Amino acid sequence: MAVYCVSYDLNRAGQNYNALYEEIKASSGWCHPLDSTWLISSSETADQLSDRLRKHLDNNDDLLVIKVTRGYAGWLPKNIWEWIDKHV
């Protein structure tokens, strides 16, 4: 399984994006380290994951899906790093 970093800008104020969040949580595994960034463990390709999530976004929203590999760094809580180390 691969881990993908999913980041988005939800550009329409007042929209209900609960369906997007539920779709993300329906993935094999997930971690939510930052407000508009998720890490998703999936057997899908980046294109397949993007297509699945895109159905829950407005046309003016932005979405980025990138495969995560070793060689990462940052400042996050310990439990987030533990999730990353376990899944990547």
PDB file of N, CA, C and O in Angstrom:
ATOM      1  N   MET A   1       0.829  -1.184   0.000  1.00  0.00           N
ATOM      2  CA  MET A   1       0.000   0.000   0.000  1.00  0.00           C
ATOM      3  C   MET A   1       0.871   1.245   0.000  1.00  0.00           C
ATOM      4  O   MET A   1       1.951   1.267   0.591  1.00  0.00           O
ATOM      5  N   ALA A   2       0.395   2.258  -0.659  1.00  0.00           N
ATOM      6  CA  ALA A   2       1.097   3.537  -0.716  1.00  0.00           C
ATOM      7  C   ALA A   2       0.442   4.518   0.242  1.00  0.00           C
ATOM      8  O   ALA A   2      -0.718   4.366   0.625  1.00  0.00           O
ATOM      9  N   VAL A   3       1.216   5.528   0.617  1.00  0.00           N
ATOM     10  CA  VAL A   3       0.677   6.637   1.398  1.00  0.00           C
ATOM     11  C   VAL A   3       0.732   7.875   0.519  1.00  0.00           C
ATOM     12  O   VAL A   3       1.755   8.175  -0.096  1.00  0.00           O
ATOM     13  N   TYR A   4      -0.381   8.583   0.472  1.00  0.00           N
ATOM     14  CA  TYR A   4      -0.485   9.807  -0.316  1.00  0.00           C
ATOM     15  C   TYR A   4      -0.736  10.992   0.598  1.00  0.00           C
ATOM     16  O   TYR A   4      -1.498  10.904   1.561  1.00  0.00           O
ATOM     17  N   CYS A   5      -0.090  12.090   0.287  1.00  0.00           N
ATOM     18  CA  CYS A   5      -0.372  13.358   0.947  1.00  0.00           C
ATOM     19  C   CYS A   5      -1.455  14.037   0.123  1.00  0.00           C
ATOM     20  O   CYS A   5      -1.276  14.294  -1.067  1.00  0.00           O
ATOM     21  N   VAL A   6      -2.577  14.323   0.767  1.00  0.00           N
ATOM     22  CA  VAL A   6      -3.705  14.974   0.108  1.00  0.00           C
ATOM     23  C   VAL A   6      -3.869  16.348   0.741  1.00  0.00           C
ATOM     24  O   VAL A   6      -4.062  16.471   1.950  1.00  0.00           O
ATOM     25  N   SER A   7      -3.791  17.365  -0.084  1.00  0.00           N
ATOM     26  CA  SER A   7      -3.939  18.735   0.386  1.00  0.00           C
ATOM     27  C   SER A   7      -4.935  19.445  -0.512  1.00  0.00           C
ATOM     28  O   SER A   7      -5.009  19.171  -1.710  1.00  0.00           O
ATOM     29  N   TYR A   8      -5.696  20.353   0.068  1.00  0.00           N
ATOM     30  CA  TYR A   8      -6.737  21.023  -0.705  1.00  0.00           C
ATOM     31  C   TYR A   8      -6.972  22.439  -0.215  1.00  0.00           C
ATOM     32  O   TYR A   8      -6.667  22.783   0.927  1.00  0.00           O
ATOM     33  N   ASP A   9      -7.518  23.245  -1.101  1.00  0.00           N
ATOM     34  CA  ASP A   9      -8.072  24.559  -0.771  1.00  0.00           C
ATOM     35  C   ASP A   9      -9.547  24.486  -1.101  1.00  0.00           C
ATOM     36  O   ASP A   9      -9.923  24.261  -2.252  1.00  0.00           O
ATOM     37  N   LEU A  10     -10.376  24.674  -0.102  1.00  0.00           N
ATOM     38  CA  LEU A  10     -11.826  24.677  -0.287  1.00  0.00           C
ATOM     39  C   LEU A  10     -12.237  26.137  -0.392  1.00  0.00           C
ATOM     40  O   LEU A  10     -12.292  26.853   0.607  1.00  0.00           O
ATOM     41  N   ASN A  11     -12.525  26.566  -1.607  1.00  0.00           N
ATOM     42  CA  ASN A  11     -12.629  27.990  -1.904  1.00  0.00           C
ATOM     43  C   ASN A  11     -14.022  28.594  -1.809  1.00  0.00           C
ATOM     44  O   ASN A  11     -14.168  29.805  -1.978  1.00  0.00           O
ATOM     45  N   ARG A  12     -15.017  27.820  -1.552  1.00  0.00           N
ATOM     46  CA  ARG A  12     -16.364  28.377  -1.465  1.00  0.00           C
ATOM     47  C   ARG A  12     -16.794  28.415  -0.005  1.00  0.00           C
ATOM     48  O   ARG A  12     -17.012  27.373   0.614  1.00  0.00           O
ATOM     49  N   ALA A  13     -16.912  29.606   0.533  1.00  0.00           N
ATOM     50  CA  ALA A  13     -17.304  29.765   1.938  1.00  0.00           C
ATOM     51  C   ALA A  13     -18.718  29.226   2.158  1.00  0.00           C
ATOM     52  O   ALA A  13     -19.590  29.355   1.299  1.00  0.00           O
ATOM     53  N   GLY A  14     -18.917  28.630   3.312  1.00  0.00           N
ATOM     54  CA  GLY A  14     -20.239  28.169   3.679  1.00  0.00           C
ATOM     55  C   GLY A  14     -20.642  26.817   3.119  1.00  0.00           C
ATOM     56  O   GLY A  14     -21.743  26.343   3.398  1.00  0.00           O
ATOM     57  N   GLN A  15     -19.780  26.187   2.338  1.00  0.00           N
ATOM     58  CA  GLN A  15     -20.101  24.876   1.777  1.00  0.00           C
ATOM     59  C   GLN A  15     -19.941  23.804   2.847  1.00  0.00           C
ATOM     60  O   GLN A  15     -19.153  23.962   3.780  1.00  0.00           O
ATOM     61  N   ASN A  16     -20.682  22.725   2.709  1.00  0.00           N
ATOM     62  CA  ASN A  16     -20.595  21.596   3.614  1.00  0.00           C
ATOM     63  C   ASN A  16     -19.715  20.531   2.962  1.00  0.00           C
ATOM     64  O   ASN A  16     -20.102  19.913   1.969  1.00  0.00           O
ATOM     65  N   TYR A  17     -18.547  20.328   3.522  1.00  0.00           N
ATOM     66  CA  TYR A  17     -17.599  19.372   2.954  1.00  0.00           C
ATOM     67  C   TYR A  17     -17.556  18.071   3.751  1.00  0.00           C
ATOM     68  O   TYR A  17     -16.584  17.321   3.657  1.00  0.00           O
ATOM     69  N   ASN A  18     -18.595  17.798   4.531  1.00  0.00           N
ATOM     70  CA  ASN A  18     -18.617  16.565   5.320  1.00  0.00           C
ATOM     71  C   ASN A  18     -18.486  15.317   4.450  1.00  0.00           C
ATOM     72  O   ASN A  18     -17.863  14.341   4.869  1.00  0.00           O
ATOM     73  N   ALA A  19     -19.056  15.331   3.258  1.00  0.00           N
ATOM     74  CA  ALA A  19     -18.954  14.170   2.364  1.00  0.00           C
ATOM     75  C   ALA A  19     -17.496  13.928   1.963  1.00  0.00           C
ATOM     76  O   ALA A  19     -17.076  12.777   1.837  1.00  0.00           O
ATOM     77  N   LEU A  20     -16.726  14.991   1.763  1.00  0.00           N
ATOM     78  CA  LEU A  20     -15.304  14.846   1.453  1.00  0.00           C
ATOM     79  C   LEU A  20     -14.578  14.197   2.626  1.00  0.00           C
ATOM     80  O   LEU A  20     -13.806  13.257   2.435  1.00  0.00           O
ATOM     81  N   TYR A  21     -14.821  14.688   3.828  1.00  0.00           N
ATOM     82  CA  TYR A  21     -14.149  14.147   5.000  1.00  0.00           C
ATOM     83  C   TYR A  21     -14.525  12.686   5.219  1.00  0.00           C
ATOM     84  O   TYR A  21     -13.672  11.876   5.582  1.00  0.00           O
ATOM     85  N   GLU A  22     -15.771  12.347   5.006  1.00  0.00           N
ATOM     86  CA  GLU A  22     -16.205  10.953   5.157  1.00  0.00           C
ATOM     87  C   GLU A  22     -15.579  10.061   4.091  1.00  0.00           C
ATOM     88  O   GLU A  22     -15.226   8.915   4.368  1.00  0.00           O
ATOM     89  N   GLU A  23     -15.439  10.585   2.869  1.00  0.00           N
ATOM     90  CA  GLU A  23     -14.789   9.814   1.798  1.00  0.00           C
ATOM     91  C   GLU A  23     -13.329   9.560   2.146  1.00  0.00           C
ATOM     92  O   GLU A  23     -12.821   8.461   1.923  1.00  0.00           O
ATOM     93  N   ILE A  24     -12.657  10.553   2.685  1.00  0.00           N
ATOM     94  CA  ILE A  24     -11.262  10.375   3.107  1.00  0.00           C
ATOM     95  C   ILE A  24     -11.183   9.306   4.192  1.00  0.00           C
ATOM     96  O   ILE A  24     -10.324   8.425   4.140  1.00  0.00           O
ATOM     97  N   LYS A  25     -12.074   9.384   5.169  1.00  0.00           N
ATOM     98  CA  LYS A  25     -12.059   8.443   6.292  1.00  0.00           C
ATOM     99  C   LYS A  25     -12.461   7.028   5.879  1.00  0.00           C
ATOM    100  O   LYS A  25     -12.246   6.080   6.634  1.00  0.00           O
ATOM    101  N   ALA A  26     -13.038   6.878   4.700  1.00  0.00           N
ATOM    102  CA  ALA A  26     -13.386   5.552   4.180  1.00  0.00           C
ATOM    103  C   ALA A  26     -12.172   4.843   3.582  1.00  0.00           C
ATOM    104  O   ALA A  26     -12.267   3.681   3.188  1.00  0.00           O
ATOM    105  N   SER A  27     -11.048   5.527   3.514  1.00  0.00           N
ATOM    106  CA  SER A  27      -9.811   4.943   2.989  1.00  0.00           C
ATOM    107  C   SER A  27      -9.290   3.878   3.950  1.00  0.00           C
ATOM    108  O   SER A  27      -9.716   3.802   5.103  1.00  0.00           O
ATOM    109  N   SER A  28      -8.361   3.057   3.457  1.00  0.00           N
ATOM    110  CA  SER A  28      -7.795   1.980   4.272  1.00  0.00           C
ATOM    111  C   SER A  28      -7.196   2.493   5.571  1.00  0.00           C
ATOM    112  O   SER A  28      -7.353   1.872   6.622  1.00  0.00           O
ATOM    113  N   GLY A  29      -6.519   3.611   5.500  1.00  0.00           N
ATOM    114  CA  GLY A  29      -5.920   4.244   6.672  1.00  0.00           C
ATOM    115  C   GLY A  29      -5.759   5.720   6.405  1.00  0.00           C
ATOM    116  O   GLY A  29      -5.589   6.131   5.257  1.00  0.00           O
ATOM    117  N   TRP A  30      -5.809   6.517   7.442  1.00  0.00           N
ATOM    118  CA  TRP A  30      -5.658   7.958   7.247  1.00  0.00           C
ATOM    119  C   TRP A  30      -5.130   8.617   8.518  1.00  0.00           C
ATOM    120  O   TRP A  30      -5.258   8.088   9.622  1.00  0.00           O
ATOM    121  N   CYS A  31      -4.541   9.775   8.322  1.00  0.00           N
ATOM    122  CA  CYS A  31      -4.008  10.600   9.392  1.00  0.00           C
ATOM    123  C   CYS A  31      -4.262  12.046   8.980  1.00  0.00           C
ATOM    124  O   CYS A  31      -4.104  12.385   7.807  1.00  0.00           O
ATOM    125  N   HIS A  32      -4.646  12.891   9.906  1.00  0.00           N
ATOM    126  CA  HIS A  32      -4.995  14.283   9.595  1.00  0.00           C
ATOM    127  C   HIS A  32      -4.043  15.224  10.338  1.00  0.00           C
ATOM    128  O   HIS A  32      -4.402  15.768  11.383  1.00  0.00           O
ATOM    129  N   PRO A  33      -2.819  15.421   9.802  1.00  0.00           N
ATOM    130  CA  PRO A  33      -1.805  16.176  10.530  1.00  0.00           C
ATOM    131  C   PRO A  33      -1.978  17.691  10.516  1.00  0.00           C
ATOM    132  O   PRO A  33      -1.531  18.365  11.445  1.00  0.00           O
ATOM    133  N   LEU A  34      -2.615  18.242   9.485  1.00  0.00           N
ATOM    134  CA  LEU A  34      -2.777  19.694   9.350  1.00  0.00           C
ATOM    135  C   LEU A  34      -4.193  19.994   8.860  1.00  0.00           C
ATOM    136  O   LEU A  34      -4.872  19.110   8.337  1.00  0.00           O
ATOM    137  N   ASP A  35      -4.637  21.233   9.028  1.00  0.00           N
ATOM    138  CA  ASP A  35      -6.025  21.595   8.722  1.00  0.00           C
ATOM    139  C   ASP A  35      -6.526  21.107   7.366  1.00  0.00           C
ATOM    140  O   ASP A  35      -7.596  20.502   7.291  1.00  0.00           O
ATOM    141  N   SER A  36      -5.789  21.354   6.314  1.00  0.00           N
ATOM    142  CA  SER A  36      -6.264  20.942   4.992  1.00  0.00           C
ATOM    143  C   SER A  36      -5.297  19.942   4.340  1.00  0.00           C
ATOM    144  O   SER A  36      -5.123  19.924   3.121  1.00  0.00           O
ATOM    145  N   THR A  37      -4.683  19.122   5.178  1.00  0.00           N
ATOM    146  CA  THR A  37      -3.767  18.089   4.707  1.00  0.00           C
ATOM    147  C   THR A  37      -4.067  16.782   5.421  1.00  0.00           C
ATOM    148  O   THR A  37      -4.195  16.736   6.644  1.00  0.00           O
ATOM    149  N   TRP A  38      -4.175  15.735   4.641  1.00  0.00           N
ATOM    150  CA  TRP A  38      -4.392  14.377   5.163  1.00  0.00           C
ATOM    151  C   TRP A  38      -3.322  13.471   4.585  1.00  0.00           C
ATOM    152  O   TRP A  38      -2.821  13.723   3.489  1.00  0.00           O
ATOM    153  N   LEU A  39      -2.971  12.435   5.298  1.00  0.00           N
ATOM    154  CA  LEU A  39      -2.151  11.347   4.780  1.00  0.00           C
ATOM    155  C   LEU A  39      -3.064  10.150   4.674  1.00  0.00           C
ATOM    156  O   LEU A  39      -3.725   9.777   5.643  1.00  0.00           O
ATOM    157  N   ILE A  40      -3.103   9.542   3.494  1.00  0.00           N
ATOM    158  CA  ILE A  40      -4.025   8.447   3.234  1.00  0.00           C
ATOM    159  C   ILE A  40      -3.246   7.224   2.775  1.00  0.00           C
ATOM    160  O   ILE A  40      -2.463   7.288   1.828  1.00  0.00           O
ATOM    161  N   SER A  41      -3.470   6.116   3.457  1.00  0.00           N
ATOM    162  CA  SER A  41      -2.894   4.829   3.070  1.00  0.00           C
ATOM    163  C   SER A  41      -3.910   4.130   2.179  1.00  0.00           C
ATOM    164  O   SER A  41      -5.062   3.936   2.565  1.00  0.00           O
ATOM    165  N   SER A  42      -3.468   3.752   0.976  1.00  0.00           N
ATOM    166  CA  SER A  42      -4.417   3.209   0.007  1.00  0.00           C
ATOM    167  C   SER A  42      -3.710   2.323  -1.008  1.00  0.00           C
ATOM    168  O   SER A  42      -2.523   2.496  -1.287  1.00  0.00           O
ATOM    169  N   SER A  43      -4.458   1.372  -1.555  1.00  0.00           N
ATOM    170  CA  SER A  43      -3.946   0.566  -2.665  1.00  0.00           C
ATOM    171  C   SER A  43      -4.260   1.230  -4.004  1.00  0.00           C
ATOM    172  O   SER A  43      -3.884   0.710  -5.054  1.00  0.00           O
ATOM    173  N   GLU A  44      -4.940   2.362  -3.975  1.00  0.00           N
ATOM    174  CA  GLU A  44      -5.269   3.102  -5.199  1.00  0.00           C
ATOM    175  C   GLU A  44      -4.031   3.804  -5.749  1.00  0.00           C
ATOM    176  O   GLU A  44      -3.039   3.984  -5.042  1.00  0.00           O
ATOM    177  N   THR A  45      -4.104   4.196  -7.013  1.00  0.00           N
ATOM    178  CA  THR A  45      -3.097   5.079  -7.584  1.00  0.00           C
ATOM    179  C   THR A  45      -3.448   6.511  -7.181  1.00  0.00           C
ATOM    180  O   THR A  45      -4.546   6.769  -6.686  1.00  0.00           O
ATOM    181  N   ALA A  46      -2.530   7.425  -7.389  1.00  0.00           N
ATOM    182  CA  ALA A  46      -2.809   8.832  -7.098  1.00  0.00           C
ATOM    183  C   ALA A  46      -3.995   9.328  -7.930  1.00  0.00           C
ATOM    184  O   ALA A  46      -4.833  10.079  -7.430  1.00  0.00           O
ATOM    185  N   ASP A  47      -4.066   8.912  -9.191  1.00  0.00           N
ATOM    186  CA  ASP A  47      -5.181   9.313 -10.059  1.00  0.00           C
ATOM    187  C   ASP A  47      -6.513   8.782  -9.539  1.00  0.00           C
ATOM    188  O   ASP A  47      -7.510   9.504  -9.523  1.00  0.00           O
ATOM    189  N   GLN A  48      -6.530   7.528  -9.116  1.00  0.00           N
ATOM    190  CA  GLN A  48      -7.774   6.938  -8.607  1.00  0.00           C
ATOM    191  C   GLN A  48      -8.232   7.633  -7.333  1.00  0.00           C
ATOM    192  O   GLN A  48      -9.419   7.918  -7.172  1.00  0.00           O
ATOM    193  N   LEU A  49      -7.307   7.904  -6.434  1.00  0.00           N
ATOM    194  CA  LEU A  49      -7.657   8.591  -5.194  1.00  0.00           C
ATOM    195  C   LEU A  49      -8.148  10.003  -5.485  1.00  0.00           C
ATOM    196  O   LEU A  49      -9.143  10.451  -4.915  1.00  0.00           O
ATOM    197  N   SER A  50      -7.454  10.694  -6.367  1.00  0.00           N
ATOM    198  CA  SER A  50      -7.872  12.047  -6.750  1.00  0.00           C
ATOM    199  C   SER A  50      -9.280  12.045  -7.337  1.00  0.00           C
ATOM    200  O   SER A  50     -10.104  12.885  -6.976  1.00  0.00           O
ATOM    201  N   ASP A  51      -9.557  11.115  -8.230  1.00  0.00           N
ATOM    202  CA  ASP A  51     -10.890  11.019  -8.840  1.00  0.00           C
ATOM    203  C   ASP A  51     -11.963  10.741  -7.795  1.00  0.00           C
ATOM    204  O   ASP A  51     -13.058  11.299  -7.860  1.00  0.00           O
ATOM    205  N   ARG A  52     -11.653   9.887  -6.842  1.00  0.00           N
ATOM    206  CA  ARG A  52     -12.629   9.538  -5.794  1.00  0.00           C
ATOM    207  C   ARG A  52     -12.947  10.754  -4.916  1.00  0.00           C
ATOM    208  O   ARG A  52     -14.104  10.988  -4.565  1.00  0.00           O
ATOM    209  N   LEU A  53     -11.919  11.519  -4.569  1.00  0.00           N
ATOM    210  CA  LEU A  53     -12.129  12.677  -3.705  1.00  0.00           C
ATOM    211  C   LEU A  53     -12.732  13.863  -4.458  1.00  0.00           C
ATOM    212  O   LEU A  53     -13.515  14.633  -3.901  1.00  0.00           O
ATOM    213  N   ARG A  54     -12.361  13.996  -5.716  1.00  0.00           N
ATOM    214  CA  ARG A  54     -12.806  15.139  -6.532  1.00  0.00           C
ATOM    215  C   ARG A  54     -14.327  15.203  -6.626  1.00  0.00           C
ATOM    216  O   ARG A  54     -14.886  16.290  -6.776  1.00  0.00           O
ATOM    217  N   LYS A  55     -14.996  14.079  -6.542  1.00  0.00           N
ATOM    218  CA  LYS A  55     -16.453  14.035  -6.624  1.00  0.00           C
ATOM    219  C   LYS A  55     -17.113  14.833  -5.504  1.00  0.00           C
ATOM    220  O   LYS A  55     -18.289  15.183  -5.601  1.00  0.00           O
ATOM    221  N   HIS A  56     -16.366  15.120  -4.446  1.00  0.00           N
ATOM    222  CA  HIS A  56     -16.922  15.798  -3.283  1.00  0.00           C
ATOM    223  C   HIS A  56     -16.444  17.246  -3.162  1.00  0.00           C
ATOM    224  O   HIS A  56     -16.622  17.877  -2.120  1.00  0.00           O
ATOM    225  N   LEU A  57     -15.839  17.766  -4.227  1.00  0.00           N
ATOM    226  CA  LEU A  57     -15.343  19.138  -4.234  1.00  0.00           C
ATOM    227  C   LEU A  57     -16.117  19.977  -5.241  1.00  0.00           C
ATOM    228  O   LEU A  57     -16.723  19.454  -6.175  1.00  0.00           O
ATOM    229  N   ASP A  58     -16.083  21.274  -5.033  1.00  0.00           N
ATOM    230  CA  ASP A  58     -16.655  22.203  -6.004  1.00  0.00           C
ATOM    231  C   ASP A  58     -15.656  22.440  -7.129  1.00  0.00           C
ATOM    232  O   ASP A  58     -14.467  22.161  -6.973  1.00  0.00           O
ATOM    233  N   ASN A  59     -16.128  22.948  -8.252  1.00  0.00           N
ATOM    234  CA  ASN A  59     -15.252  23.186  -9.405  1.00  0.00           C
ATOM    235  C   ASN A  59     -14.173  24.224  -9.132  1.00  0.00           C
ATOM    236  O   ASN A  59     -13.134  24.217  -9.793  1.00  0.00           O
ATOM    237  N   ASN A  60     -14.397  25.113  -8.175  1.00  0.00           N
ATOM    238  CA  ASN A  60     -13.389  26.141  -7.895  1.00  0.00           C
ATOM    239  C   ASN A  60     -12.431  25.742  -6.768  1.00  0.00           C
ATOM    240  O   ASN A  60     -11.566  26.535  -6.395  1.00  0.00           O
ATOM    241  N   ASP A  61     -12.568  24.532  -6.222  1.00  0.00           N
ATOM    242  CA  ASP A  61     -11.651  24.044  -5.192  1.00  0.00           C
ATOM    243  C   ASP A  61     -10.384  23.501  -5.840  1.00  0.00           C
ATOM    244  O   ASP A  61     -10.361  23.192  -7.032  1.00  0.00           O
ATOM    245  N   ASP A  62      -9.333  23.390  -5.035  1.00  0.00           N
ATOM    246  CA  ASP A  62      -8.054  22.856  -5.508  1.00  0.00           C
ATOM    247  C   ASP A  62      -7.718  21.594  -4.730  1.00  0.00           C
ATOM    248  O   ASP A  62      -8.041  21.480  -3.547  1.00  0.00           O
ATOM    249  N   LEU A  63      -7.066  20.646  -5.400  1.00  0.00           N
ATOM    250  CA  LEU A  63      -6.727  19.360  -4.790  1.00  0.00           C
ATOM    251  C   LEU A  63      -5.354  18.920  -5.278  1.00  0.00           C
ATOM    252  O   LEU A  63      -5.050  19.017  -6.466  1.00  0.00           O
ATOM    253  N   LEU A  64      -4.525  18.434  -4.353  1.00  0.00           N
ATOM    254  CA  LEU A  64      -3.199  17.923  -4.678  1.00  0.00           C
ATOM    255  C   LEU A  64      -3.035  16.564  -4.010  1.00  0.00           C
ATOM    256  O   LEU A  64      -3.263  16.433  -2.807  1.00  0.00           O
ATOM    257  N   VAL A  65      -2.638  15.546  -4.783  1.00  0.00           N
ATOM    258  CA  VAL A  65      -2.404  14.196  -4.266  1.00  0.00           C
ATOM    259  C   VAL A  65      -0.993  13.787  -4.702  1.00  0.00           C
ATOM    260  O   VAL A  65      -0.694  13.711  -5.893  1.00  0.00           O
ATOM    261  N   ILE A  66      -0.138  13.527  -3.712  1.00  0.00           N
ATOM    262  CA  ILE A  66       1.260  13.182  -3.989  1.00  0.00           C
ATOM    263  C   ILE A  66       1.653  11.971  -3.161  1.00  0.00           C
ATOM    264  O   ILE A  66       1.353  11.911  -1.969  1.00  0.00           O
ATOM    265  N   LYS A  67       2.321  11.008  -3.779  1.00  0.00           N
ATOM    266  CA  LYS A  67       2.797   9.824  -3.063  1.00  0.00           C
ATOM    267  C   LYS A  67       3.919  10.220  -2.099  1.00  0.00           C
ATOM    268  O   LYS A  67       4.827  10.968  -2.461  1.00  0.00           O
ATOM    269  N   VAL A  68       3.842   9.709  -0.872  1.00  0.00           N
ATOM    270  CA  VAL A  68       4.828   9.998   0.163  1.00  0.00           C
ATOM    271  C   VAL A  68       5.885   8.896   0.167  1.00  0.00           C
ATOM    272  O   VAL A  68       5.557   7.710   0.140  1.00  0.00           O
ATOM    273  N   THR A  69       7.131   9.290   0.199  1.00  0.00           N
ATOM    274  CA  THR A  69       8.247   8.347   0.291  1.00  0.00           C
ATOM    275  C   THR A  69       9.124   8.749   1.483  1.00  0.00           C
ATOM    276  O   THR A  69       8.929   9.805   2.086  1.00  0.00           O
ATOM    277  N   ARG A  70      10.066   7.911   1.801  1.00  0.00           N
ATOM    278  CA  ARG A  70      11.006   8.246   2.880  1.00  0.00           C
ATOM    279  C   ARG A  70      11.774   9.504   2.495  1.00  0.00           C
ATOM    280  O   ARG A  70      11.901   9.844   1.319  1.00  0.00           O
ATOM    281  N   GLY A  71      12.275  10.175   3.505  1.00  0.00           N
ATOM    282  CA  GLY A  71      12.990  11.423   3.266  1.00  0.00           C
ATOM    283  C   GLY A  71      12.080  12.602   3.560  1.00  0.00           C
ATOM    284  O   GLY A  71      12.056  13.571   2.800  1.00  0.00           O
ATOM    285  N   TYR A  72      11.341  12.534   4.637  1.00  0.00           N
ATOM    286  CA  TYR A  72      10.415  13.599   5.019  1.00  0.00           C
ATOM    287  C   TYR A  72      10.906  14.253   6.307  1.00  0.00           C
ATOM    288  O   TYR A  72      11.692  13.668   7.052  1.00  0.00           O
ATOM    289  N   ALA A  73      10.441  15.452   6.556  1.00  0.00           N
ATOM    290  CA  ALA A  73      10.817  16.186   7.767  1.00  0.00           C
ATOM    291  C   ALA A  73       9.722  17.183   8.088  1.00  0.00           C
ATOM    292  O   ALA A  73       8.898  17.502   7.231  1.00  0.00           O
ATOM    293  N   GLY A  74       9.707  17.664   9.286  1.00  0.00           N
ATOM    294  CA  GLY A  74       8.734  18.675   9.675  1.00  0.00           C
ATOM    295  C   GLY A  74       8.587  18.743  11.171  1.00  0.00           C
ATOM    296  O   GLY A  74       9.361  18.132  11.910  1.00  0.00           O
ATOM    297  N   TRP A  75       7.602  19.480  11.619  1.00  0.00           N
ATOM    298  CA  TRP A  75       7.331  19.670  13.034  1.00  0.00           C
ATOM    299  C   TRP A  75       5.885  19.302  13.286  1.00  0.00           C
ATOM    300  O   TRP A  75       4.981  20.099  13.034  1.00  0.00           O
ATOM    301  N   LEU A  76       5.662  18.090  13.784  1.00  0.00           N
ATOM    302  CA  LEU A  76       4.317  17.561  14.018  1.00  0.00           C
ATOM    303  C   LEU A  76       4.302  16.830  15.358  1.00  0.00           C
ATOM    304  O   LEU A  76       5.361  16.481  15.879  1.00  0.00           O
ATOM    305  N   PRO A  77       3.121  16.596  15.921  1.00  0.00           N
ATOM    306  CA  PRO A  77       3.037  15.830  17.165  1.00  0.00           C
ATOM    307  C   PRO A  77       3.585  14.407  16.995  1.00  0.00           C
ATOM    308  O   PRO A  77       3.593  13.853  15.896  1.00  0.00           O
ATOM    309  N   LYS A  78       4.037  13.838  18.102  1.00  0.00           N
ATOM    310  CA  LYS A  78       4.659  12.513  18.098  1.00  0.00           C
ATOM    311  C   LYS A  78       3.746  11.450  17.487  1.00  0.00           C
ATOM    312  O   LYS A  78       4.215  10.609  16.721  1.00  0.00           O
ATOM    313  N   ASN A  79       2.448  11.473  17.812  1.00  0.00           N
ATOM    314  CA  ASN A  79       1.545  10.445  17.289  1.00  0.00           C
ATOM    315  C   ASN A  79       1.421  10.503  15.768  1.00  0.00           C
ATOM    316  O   ASN A  79       1.195   9.476  15.128  1.00  0.00           O
ATOM    317  N   ILE A  80       1.564  11.680  15.189  1.00  0.00           N
ATOM    318  CA  ILE A  80       1.535  11.811  13.720  1.00  0.00           C
ATOM    319  C   ILE A  80       2.790  11.161  13.128  1.00  0.00           C
ATOM    320  O   ILE A  80       2.700  10.419  12.149  1.00  0.00           O
ATOM    321  N   TRP A  81       3.960  11.439  13.720  1.00  0.00           N
ATOM    322  CA  TRP A  81       5.192  10.822  13.232  1.00  0.00           C
ATOM    323  C   TRP A  81       5.154   9.315  13.364  1.00  0.00           C
ATOM    324  O   TRP A  81       5.659   8.598  12.500  1.00  0.00           O
ATOM    325  N   GLU A  82       4.556   8.830  14.445  1.00  0.00           N
ATOM    326  CA  GLU A  82       4.434   7.384  14.616  1.00  0.00           C
ATOM    327  C   GLU A  82       3.578   6.775  13.503  1.00  0.00           C
ATOM    328  O   GLU A  82       3.908   5.708  12.984  1.00  0.00           O
ATOM    329  N   TRP A  83       2.486   7.442  13.134  1.00  0.00           N
ATOM    330  CA  TRP A  83       1.632   6.958  12.052  1.00  0.00           C
ATOM    331  C   TRP A  83       2.431   6.940  10.746  1.00  0.00           C
ATOM    332  O   TRP A  83       2.391   5.961  10.001  1.00  0.00           O
ATOM    333  N   ILE A  84       3.150   8.020  10.476  1.00  0.00           N
ATOM    334  CA  ILE A  84       3.933   8.115   9.246  1.00  0.00           C
ATOM    335  C   ILE A  84       4.989   7.007   9.201  1.00  0.00           C
ATOM    336  O   ILE A  84       5.116   6.303   8.200  1.00  0.00           O
ATOM    337  N   ASP A  85       5.734   6.860  10.280  1.00  0.00           N
ATOM    338  CA  ASP A  85       6.779   5.830  10.319  1.00  0.00           C
ATOM    339  C   ASP A  85       6.209   4.429  10.141  1.00  0.00           C
ATOM    340  O   ASP A  85       6.857   3.574   9.538  1.00  0.00           O
ATOM    341  N   LYS A  86       5.021   4.182  10.649  1.00  0.00           N
ATOM    342  CA  LYS A  86       4.387   2.863  10.532  1.00  0.00           C
ATOM    343  C   LYS A  86       3.908   2.583   9.109  1.00  0.00           C
ATOM    344  O   LYS A  86       3.971   1.439   8.658  1.00  0.00           O
ATOM    345  N   HIS A  87       3.435   3.594   8.399  1.00  0.00           N
ATOM    346  CA  HIS A  87       2.770   3.371   7.112  1.00  0.00           C
ATOM    347  C   HIS A  87       3.618   3.678   5.876  1.00  0.00           C
ATOM    348  O   HIS A  87       3.322   3.182   4.789  1.00  0.00           O
ATOM    349  N   VAL A  88       4.657   4.480   6.027  1.00  0.00           N
ATOM    350  CA  VAL A  88       5.471   4.835   4.844  1.00  0.00           C
ATOM    351  C   VAL A  88       6.641   3.871   4.721  1.00  0.00           C
ATOM    352  O   VAL A  88       7.446   3.992   3.798  1.00  0.00           O
TER     353      VAL A  88
END
